[in-house]
Amino acid sequence: MAWGRSSTPPPPRSALSKLLPLVILFIVLGAFAFVGYHLYLMFQKISDTTSEKMQSKNVVFTKDGLKVGVKEMKTETYVDTTQGFLVKAWNLAEWPSYKSRLWNQEAAINSGKETPKAESRNP
């Protein structure tokens, strides 16, 4: 018994004390897996929602990159809109000192009469 050592060995470790660190490790790993799984679900939901909103605006994410679509406008609608603007511009144009050589030669220039307003066109 030199220097304070006892001759009896320490008691053997029980099965519970051997398995306790392994159980704690599994609990911690399970918690990380649970949090990671729910983060994954949340990111997938956000990604799907964003993708649906962008597709409604004709923007699509593909493997090649971002593709932007152009909304189709029918030729008839385009011509009607353009013609409507031209008709409005023509009807609202006013040249106060202009007297045509071809028509309405008897009308006085700037007679003070109110010029007739064009009816609004409803396409």
Phi, psi and omega per residue, in radians:
M1 nan 1.055 -3.139
A2 -1.507 2.399 3.071
W3 0.985 0.606 2.940
G4 1.479 0.224 3.103
R5 -1.427 2.451 3.084
S6 -1.648 2.674 -3.072
S7 -1.489 -0.265 -3.114
T8 -1.550 2.284 3.114
P9 -1.272 2.745 3.132
P10 -1.161 2.722 -3.135
P11 -1.160 2.599 -3.129
P12 -1.151 2.617 -3.128
R13 -1.243 2.487 -3.140
S14 -1.360 2.903 -3.137
A15 -1.128 -0.615 -3.139
L16 -1.146 -0.741 -3.141
S17 -1.224 -0.393 3.072
K18 -1.398 -0.573 -3.084
L19 -1.584 -0.284 -3.083
L20 -1.023 -0.794 3.101
P21 -1.096 -0.615 3.106
L22 -1.168 -0.704 3.107
V23 -1.127 -0.757 3.116
I24 -1.093 -0.724 3.113
L25 -1.062 -0.772 3.130
F26 -1.141 -0.638 3.109
I27 -1.144 -0.769 3.131
V28 -1.147 -0.777 3.111
L29 -1.108 -0.677 3.087
G30 -1.096 -0.707 3.114
A31 -1.132 -0.774 3.097
F32 -1.100 -0.692 3.120
A33 -1.131 -0.720 3.127
F34 -1.082 -0.846 3.138
V35 -1.126 -0.757 3.130
G36 -1.094 -0.710 3.131
Y37 -1.111 -0.764 -3.140
H38 -1.223 -0.576 3.023
L39 -1.129 -0.734 3.100
Y40 -1.046 -0.802 3.115
L41 -1.068 -0.729 -3.133
M42 -1.120 -0.778 -3.139
F43 -1.145 -0.656 3.101
Q44 -1.143 -0.689 3.120
K45 -1.142 -0.757 3.110
I46 -1.104 -0.738 3.140
S47 -1.103 -0.761 3.127
D48 -1.131 -0.752 3.130
T49 -1.103 -0.764 3.132
T50 -1.134 -0.723 3.141
S51 -1.101 -0.721 3.111
E52 -1.121 -0.724 3.127
K53 -1.161 -0.678 3.137
M54 -1.226 -0.616 3.115
Q55 -1.169 -0.554 3.085
S56 -1.200 -0.342 3.088
K57 -1.791 0.304 3.109
N58 1.086 0.649 3.045
V59 -2.129 2.171 -3.054
V60 -2.204 2.309 3.051
F61 -1.595 2.180 3.096
T62 -2.168 3.133 3.102
K63 -1.164 -0.503 -3.135
D64 -1.396 -0.305 -3.122
G65 2.424 -2.690 -3.080
L66 -1.657 2.273 3.084
K67 -2.059 2.243 -3.131
V68 -1.911 2.152 3.113
G69 -1.648 2.744 3.113
V70 -1.860 2.301 3.124
K71 -1.171 2.381 -3.084
E72 -1.347 2.301 3.081
M73 -2.069 2.173 -3.106
K74 -1.188 2.621 -3.105
T75 -1.070 -0.687 -3.113
E76 -1.108 -0.745 3.118
T77 -1.121 -0.741 3.135
Y78 -1.098 -0.781 -3.135
V79 -1.153 -0.732 3.127
D80 -1.074 -0.757 -3.139
T81 -1.138 -0.794 3.139
T82 -1.111 -0.772 -3.135
Q83 -1.131 -0.656 3.112
G84 -1.065 -0.738 3.117
F85 -1.158 -0.690 3.124
L86 -1.149 -0.721 3.122
V87 -1.129 -0.746 3.111
K88 -1.081 -0.761 3.140
A89 -1.126 -0.699 3.139
W90 -1.146 -0.772 -3.092
N91 -1.241 -0.501 -3.117
L92 -1.597 -0.128 3.123
A93 -1.214 2.416 -3.090
E94 -2.445 2.135 3.076
W95 -2.039 1.697 -2.978
P96 -1.133 -0.603 -3.068
S97 -1.802 0.276 -3.113
Y98 -1.618 2.266 3.062
K99 -2.177 2.098 -3.070
S100 -1.266 2.506 3.055
R101 -1.442 -0.284 -3.018
L102 -1.710 -0.647 -3.096
W103 -2.450 2.806 3.070
N104 0.895 0.911 -3.094
Q105 -1.378 -0.358 -3.111
E106 -1.439 -0.274 -3.095
A107 -1.215 2.407 3.124
A108 -1.355 2.564 3.112
I109 -1.397 2.347 3.138
N110 0.927 0.920 -3.101
S111 -1.291 -0.117 3.122
G112 1.567 -0.084 3.111
K113 -1.273 2.621 3.076
E114 -1.343 2.244 3.116
T115 -1.292 2.442 -3.118
P116 -1.152 2.374 3.132
K117 -1.483 2.480 3.126
A118 -1.329 2.563 3.091
E119 -1.249 2.534 3.113
S120 -1.266 2.456 -3.078
R121 -1.667 2.224 3.109
N122 -1.864 1.860 -3.123
P123 -1.240 nan nan
